[in-house]
Amino acid sequence: MHLERVETQFLTLGDPTDPFVFESGETLASVTLAYEIYGKLNEAGDNAILLFHALTGSHHAAGYNPSIEGVGSLWTEEMHVGWWEDFIGPSRALNTDKFAVICVNYVGHCYGSTGPRDIDPSTGVPYGGSFPEVSVGDIVNSQLALLDHLGIGRLHAAIGGSTGGMMALHLAALHPGRVRYVVPIASALKASPLHIIHNFEQINAIMDDPNFQGGDYYATDPPEAGLALARMIVHKTFVSLQAMQDRARDEVLVGSDPRVRLPLQSYMWHQGQKFVKRFDANAYLRTMWMWQHFDLYADARAAGVSISELLASDSDHEYLLFSIDSDVCFYPEDQHDLVEALKAGGVPARRVTVHSDKGHDSFLLDVDLFSPHLRHLLEQDWDPARSLVRSKTHEAEVR
């Protein structure tokens, strides 16, 4: 199948006189964001859909992109085709005949946006372990700055799966005037105890690797053993046990390591070894810290309101939530808590439970189970003339 060739674009935020400030208070003179746009942004800038990628995804959500400036060997062949290719395009769920879909690589990541692998201009060597910790707020704020640059005041929709859903929820709750439709897929209002435990295990796996060296390993051997182990720890929550067993029958690596003796072990070992070729350990740590500290309940307490009041701060919002019945990463109970909080705040919300044997990864794979609901929501009242009026209504708020 022929895929449309797409190019990554870049935007630099900040300068030495006006640096980029992280929520921790740390600063960088500037940060660069890598992003792609599918479809055409209209003159009013109100047909935009912001798509947040998941934990180790990228801004390359659709089409074919064989290389990205500055990424080098981490951009392996499996990354060349967009991770939501079958969801984005003309007449697809995210219909590029009508909408401009924007996807941005997280700040602190390793696929083109500024992260620990990049050169610190003050030292001439990679930031490494000195790179600031990154929060969900930092990621959302940086992407809002990109939207400002593009002339987008109010998004038609914000969509994200897994940790990307956390970004969409944060955007809607903390910047309510910037979005109309909110679509968190297999996500939650906060990191669960299980997330925190799994993330802590992964953090220890990486930092206990002798090659980690406090994060300053770029001139030597990277902590591949720790990063591979971290990936194996979390991968078991992405794919259902049945799916793993089915895949293992076709994925036996003979002689890969003396510890690998069974097909299922071979499958997990392969996932870890494949991952270290395409991701950076320092960037992975920052996504772990970002994930485990996400807590919209804490944001509500800081604002002196309930979680329902925080979510109800814009009565124009409408939510579409997806649960996956076989998900053991973001359990369906997480989405139940979210929809109950929305209902208590009087926010229109619809929850769809997807029945799939693929586990958490269903949102990446089961196109037919998600697409009809997405397209119905996004196009149900799409009228460019009406949208323009709505955009002007919110103009003062977003300036």
C-alpha positions as CSV (number, residue, x, y, z in Angstrom):
1,M,0.0,0.0,0.0
2,H,1.3,3.4,-1.0
3,L,1.6,5.8,2.0
4,E,1.8,9.5,1.8
5,R,5.2,10.9,2.6
6,V,5.1,13.4,5.4
7,E,7.8,15.7,6.9
8,T,8.4,16.5,10.5
9,Q,8.3,20.2,11.3
10,F,10.1,22.0,14.2
11,L,9.3,25.0,16.4
12,T,11.7,26.5,18.9
13,L,10.3,28.1,22.1
14,G,12.2,30.5,24.2
15,D,15.5,32.2,24.0
16,P,18.2,33.3,26.5
17,T,16.3,36.4,27.5
18,D,13.0,34.5,27.8
19,P,13.7,30.9,28.6
20,F,11.4,27.9,28.7
21,V,10.3,27.4,32.3
22,F,9.3,23.9,33.6
23,E,6.8,23.5,36.4
24,S,9.6,22.4,38.7
25,G,11.1,25.9,38.3
26,E,14.1,24.7,36.2
27,T,14.7,26.4,32.9
28,L,16.2,25.9,29.5
29,A,17.2,28.7,27.3
30,S,15.0,27.2,24.6
31,V,13.3,23.9,23.7
32,T,12.4,22.6,20.2
33,L,9.2,20.7,19.5
34,A,8.9,18.2,16.6
35,Y,5.5,17.9,15.1
36,E,3.5,16.8,12.1
37,I,0.2,18.1,10.7
38,Y,-2.2,16.0,8.6
39,G,-4.9,17.9,6.7
40,K,-5.2,21.6,6.2
41,L,-5.7,24.2,8.9
42,N,-8.6,26.5,8.0
43,E,-8.4,30.3,8.0
44,A,-10.1,30.6,11.4
45,G,-7.8,28.0,12.9
46,D,-10.7,26.2,14.5
47,N,-10.7,22.9,12.7
48,A,-7.7,21.6,14.6
49,I,-7.5,18.3,16.5
50,L,-4.6,17.8,18.9
51,L,-3.5,14.2,19.2
52,F,-1.4,13.3,22.1
53,H,0.8,10.2,21.6
54,A,1.3,7.5,24.2
55,L,4.3,6.8,26.5
56,T,7.0,5.8,23.9
57,G,5.1,6.9,20.8
58,S,6.1,9.8,18.6
59,H,4.6,12.8,16.8
60,H,4.6,10.6,13.6
61,A,1.0,9.4,13.7
62,A,0.2,9.0,10.0
63,G,1.9,8.5,6.6
64,Y,5.4,7.5,5.9
65,N,8.5,9.2,7.4
66,P,11.8,7.4,7.0
67,S,14.0,9.8,8.9
68,I,13.9,12.7,11.4
69,E,16.6,15.3,11.8
70,G,18.6,14.6,15.0
71,V,17.0,11.3,15.9
72,G,19.5,9.1,14.1
73,S,19.5,5.3,14.7
74,L,16.6,5.5,17.2
75,W,14.3,6.0,14.3
76,T,14.1,2.3,13.5
77,E,12.1,0.8,10.6
78,E,9.1,0.1,12.8
79,M,8.7,3.9,13.4
80,H,8.5,4.8,9.7
81,V,4.8,4.2,9.3
82,G,2.5,6.4,11.5
83,W,1.3,4.7,14.7
84,W,-2.4,5.7,14.0
85,E,-2.1,5.5,10.2
86,D,-5.5,3.7,9.8
87,F,-7.3,6.3,11.9
88,I,-6.1,9.5,10.1
89,G,-6.9,10.5,6.6
90,P,-9.7,11.4,4.1
91,S,-13.0,9.9,5.3
92,R,-11.3,8.1,8.3
93,A,-12.0,8.6,12.0
94,L,-9.9,11.7,12.1
95,N,-11.1,13.0,8.8
96,T,-8.5,15.2,7.1
97,D,-11.0,16.3,4.5
98,K,-12.4,18.4,7.3
99,F,-9.9,18.6,10.1
100,A,-6.2,19.4,10.6
101,V,-4.7,16.8,12.9
102,I,-1.6,17.9,14.9
103,C,0.7,15.5,16.8
104,V,3.7,16.7,18.8
105,N,6.6,14.9,20.3
106,Y,6.8,15.4,24.1
107,V,9.5,17.8,25.4
108,G,12.0,15.6,27.2
109,H,11.4,12.8,24.7
110,C,13.8,11.5,22.0
111,Y,12.1,11.8,18.6
112,G,13.0,15.4,17.6
113,S,11.8,17.5,20.6
114,T,14.5,18.7,23.0
115,G,15.5,16.0,25.4
116,P,18.4,14.6,27.4
117,R,20.2,13.4,24.3
118,D,20.5,16.9,22.9
119,I,23.6,19.1,23.4
120,D,23.5,21.6,26.3
121,P,24.8,24.8,24.6
122,S,26.4,25.8,27.9
123,T,28.6,22.7,28.2
124,G,28.9,21.4,24.6
125,V,27.9,17.9,25.7
126,P,24.5,16.2,26.0
127,Y,22.2,17.3,28.9
128,G,22.1,13.7,30.2
129,G,21.2,13.4,33.8
130,S,21.0,17.2,34.2
131,F,17.9,17.5,32.0
132,P,14.9,18.7,34.0
133,E,12.1,16.4,35.1
134,V,9.1,16.9,32.9
135,S,5.4,17.0,34.0
136,V,2.2,16.6,32.1
137,G,1.7,20.3,32.6
138,D,5.1,21.0,30.9
139,I,4.1,18.9,27.9
140,V,0.7,20.5,27.6
141,N,2.0,24.0,28.1
142,S,4.6,23.6,25.4
143,Q,2.1,22.3,23.0
144,L,-0.3,25.1,23.7
145,A,2.6,27.5,22.8
146,L,2.8,25.6,19.5
147,L,-0.9,26.1,19.0
148,D,-0.5,29.8,19.6
149,H,2.2,29.9,17.0
150,L,-0.1,28.3,14.5
151,G,-3.0,30.7,15.3
152,I,-5.2,28.1,17.0
153,G,-7.2,29.5,19.8
154,R,-9.6,26.7,20.5
155,L,-9.2,23.1,19.4
156,H,-12.1,21.2,17.9
157,A,-10.9,18.2,19.9
158,A,-8.1,16.9,22.1
159,I,-7.5,13.1,21.8
160,G,-5.1,10.8,23.5
161,G,-4.6,7.1,24.4
162,S,-3.1,5.9,27.6
163,T,-0.7,8.6,29.0
164,G,-1.8,10.7,26.0
165,G,-5.3,10.6,27.5
166,M,-3.9,12.1,30.6
167,M,-2.6,15.0,28.5
168,A,-6.0,15.5,27.0
169,L,-7.7,15.5,30.4
170,H,-5.1,18.0,31.8
171,L,-5.6,20.3,28.9
172,A,-9.4,20.3,29.3
173,A,-9.3,20.7,33.1
174,L,-6.6,23.3,33.4
175,H,-7.1,25.2,30.1
176,P,-10.9,24.7,29.5
177,G,-11.3,27.4,26.9
178,R,-8.9,25.8,24.6
179,V,-10.9,22.7,23.5
180,R,-14.4,21.6,22.7
181,Y,-14.4,17.8,22.5
182,V,-12.3,15.7,24.8
183,V,-11.4,12.0,24.1
184,P,-9.4,10.1,26.6
185,I,-8.8,6.5,25.5
186,A,-8.0,3.9,28.1
187,S,-6.8,6.6,30.5
188,A,-7.4,8.0,34.0
189,L,-7.6,11.0,36.3
190,K,-4.5,10.0,38.2
191,A,-1.7,7.4,38.2
192,S,-3.0,4.3,40.0
193,P,-1.1,2.5,42.8
194,L,-0.3,-0.2,40.2
195,H,1.1,2.4,37.8
196,I,3.3,3.8,40.5
197,I,4.6,0.4,41.5
198,H,5.4,-0.7,37.9
199,N,7.0,2.6,37.1
200,F,9.2,2.4,40.3
201,E,10.3,-1.0,39.2
202,Q,11.3,0.3,35.8
203,I,13.1,3.3,37.2
204,N,15.1,1.0,39.4
205,A,15.9,-1.3,36.5
206,I,17.4,1.6,34.6
207,M,19.2,3.4,37.4
208,D,20.7,0.2,38.8
209,D,22.3,-0.7,35.5
210,P,26.1,0.0,36.0
211,N,26.2,1.7,32.6
212,F,23.6,4.3,33.7
213,Q,26.3,6.6,35.3
214,G,23.8,9.1,36.6
215,G,22.4,9.6,33.2
216,D,25.7,10.7,31.6
217,Y,26.4,7.6,29.4
218,Y,26.3,9.1,25.9
219,A,30.1,8.8,25.4
220,T,30.1,5.2,26.6
221,D,27.8,2.1,26.5
222,P,24.2,3.0,27.3
223,P,22.2,1.1,30.0
224,E,20.6,-1.3,27.6
225,A,20.1,-4.1,30.1
226,G,18.2,-1.9,32.5
227,L,16.1,-0.3,29.7
228,A,15.3,-3.8,28.3
229,L,14.2,-5.0,31.7
230,A,12.1,-1.9,32.2
231,R,10.3,-2.6,28.9
232,M,9.6,-6.2,29.9
233,I,8.2,-5.0,33.2
234,V,5.6,-2.7,31.6
235,H,5.0,-4.7,28.4
236,K,3.0,-7.3,30.3
237,T,0.4,-4.6,31.0
238,F,0.1,-3.5,27.4
239,V,-0.9,-6.9,25.9
240,S,-3.3,-9.4,27.2
241,L,-1.8,-12.7,28.5
242,Q,-3.7,-14.6,25.8
243,A,-2.3,-12.3,23.1
244,M,1.2,-12.8,24.4
245,Q,0.9,-16.5,24.4
246,D,-0.5,-16.5,20.8
247,R,2.4,-14.2,19.6
248,A,5.0,-16.3,21.4
249,R,4.3,-19.3,19.2
250,D,5.7,-17.3,16.3
251,E,8.4,-15.4,18.0
252,V,10.9,-17.8,19.4
253,L,14.5,-16.5,19.4
254,V,16.8,-19.5,19.5
255,G,19.9,-19.0,21.5
256,S,19.1,-15.3,22.4
257,D,20.3,-15.7,26.0
258,P,20.9,-18.7,28.4
259,R,18.0,-17.5,30.6
260,V,15.5,-17.7,27.7
261,R,14.1,-21.2,27.8
262,L,10.5,-21.0,26.9
263,P,8.6,-19.4,24.0
264,L,6.9,-16.8,26.2
265,Q,10.2,-15.8,27.8
266,S,11.6,-15.5,24.3
267,Y,8.7,-13.2,23.3
268,M,9.3,-10.9,26.3
269,W,13.1,-10.9,25.7
270,H,12.6,-9.9,22.1
271,Q,10.4,-6.9,23.2
272,G,13.1,-5.7,25.5
273,Q,15.9,-6.0,22.9
274,K,13.8,-4.4,20.2
275,F,13.0,-1.5,22.4
276,V,16.5,-0.5,23.4
277,K,17.3,0.1,19.7
278,R,14.6,2.8,19.4
279,F,14.5,4.6,22.7
280,D,16.7,6.5,25.1
281,A,16.9,5.6,28.8
282,N,17.0,9.1,30.1
283,A,13.9,10.0,28.1
284,Y,12.2,6.9,29.4
285,L,12.9,7.9,33.0
286,R,11.3,11.3,32.4
287,T,8.2,9.7,31.0
288,M,8.0,7.4,34.0
289,W,8.3,10.4,36.4
290,M,5.8,12.4,34.4
291,W,3.3,9.5,34.5
292,Q,3.6,8.6,38.2
293,H,3.1,12.2,39.3
294,F,0.0,12.8,37.3
295,D,-2.9,13.5,39.6
296,L,-5.9,15.7,38.6
297,Y,-7.4,15.2,42.1
298,A,-4.3,17.0,43.5
299,D,-4.8,19.8,40.9
300,A,-8.4,20.2,42.1
301,R,-7.4,20.4,45.7
302,A,-4.8,23.0,44.9
303,A,-7.6,25.0,43.2
304,G,-9.8,24.6,46.2
305,V,-12.5,22.7,44.3
306,S,-13.7,19.1,43.9
307,I,-12.7,17.0,40.9
308,S,-16.1,17.4,39.4
309,E,-16.0,21.2,39.7
310,L,-12.6,21.2,38.1
311,L,-13.9,19.1,35.1
312,A,-17.0,21.2,34.9
313,S,-15.1,24.5,34.5
314,D,-16.3,24.8,30.8
315,S,-19.9,23.8,30.2
316,D,-19.3,23.6,26.5
317,H,-17.1,20.5,26.9
318,E,-18.3,17.1,25.7
319,Y,-16.4,13.9,26.5
320,L,-16.1,10.6,24.8
321,L,-14.4,8.0,26.9
322,F,-13.2,4.6,25.8
323,S,-12.6,1.6,28.1
324,I,-11.0,-1.7,26.9
325,D,-12.5,-4.7,28.8
326,S,-9.2,-6.7,28.7
327,D,-7.0,-3.7,29.7
328,V,-4.7,-4.5,32.7
329,C,-2.8,-1.2,32.4
330,F,-5.5,1.4,32.8
331,Y,-8.3,-0.8,34.2
332,P,-11.9,0.0,33.2
333,E,-12.5,1.1,36.8
334,D,-10.3,4.1,36.0
335,Q,-12.7,5.3,33.3
336,H,-15.6,4.5,35.6
337,D,-14.3,7.0,38.1
338,L,-13.7,9.6,35.4
339,V,-17.2,9.3,34.0
340,E,-18.8,9.5,37.4
341,A,-16.8,12.7,38.2
342,L,-18.0,14.2,34.9
343,K,-21.6,13.3,35.5
344,A,-21.4,14.8,39.0
345,G,-20.2,18.0,37.4
346,G,-23.0,18.0,34.8
347,V,-20.6,17.5,31.9
348,P,-21.9,15.6,28.9
349,A,-20.0,12.4,28.7
350,R,-20.4,9.1,26.8
351,R,-18.4,6.0,27.7
352,V,-17.8,3.2,25.2
353,T,-16.5,-0.2,26.3
354,V,-14.5,-1.9,23.6
355,H,-14.5,-5.7,23.8
356,S,-11.1,-6.9,22.6
357,D,-8.7,-9.7,23.3
358,K,-5.7,-7.3,22.6
359,G,-5.5,-5.6,26.0
360,H,-4.4,-2.0,26.4
361,D,-2.9,-2.0,22.9
362,S,-6.4,-2.4,21.4
363,F,-6.5,1.4,20.8
364,L,-3.6,1.1,18.5
365,L,-4.9,-2.0,16.7
366,D,-8.7,-2.3,16.6
367,V,-9.5,0.4,14.1
368,D,-13.1,-0.8,13.5
369,L,-14.0,-0.8,17.2
370,F,-13.0,2.8,17.8
371,S,-13.4,4.6,14.4
372,P,-17.2,4.9,14.1
373,H,-17.6,6.4,17.6
374,L,-14.7,8.9,17.0
375,R,-16.0,10.0,13.6
376,H,-19.6,10.5,14.9
377,L,-18.4,12.7,17.8
378,L,-16.0,14.8,15.7
379,E,-18.4,15.4,12.8
380,Q,-21.8,15.4,14.5
381,D,-22.1,19.2,14.6
382,W,-19.2,20.2,12.3
383,D,-20.2,23.4,10.5
384,P,-17.3,25.7,9.7
385,A,-19.6,28.8,9.9
386,R,-20.9,27.8,13.4
387,S,-17.4,26.9,14.5
388,L,-16.1,30.3,13.5
389,V,-18.8,32.0,15.7
390,R,-17.7,29.8,18.6
391,S,-14.1,30.6,18.0
392,K,-14.8,34.3,18.3
393,T,-16.7,33.8,21.5
394,H,-13.6,32.4,23.1
395,E,-11.2,34.9,21.5
396,A,-10.7,37.1,24.5
397,E,-9.9,34.1,26.8
398,V,-7.2,32.6,24.7
399,R,-5.3,35.7,23.7
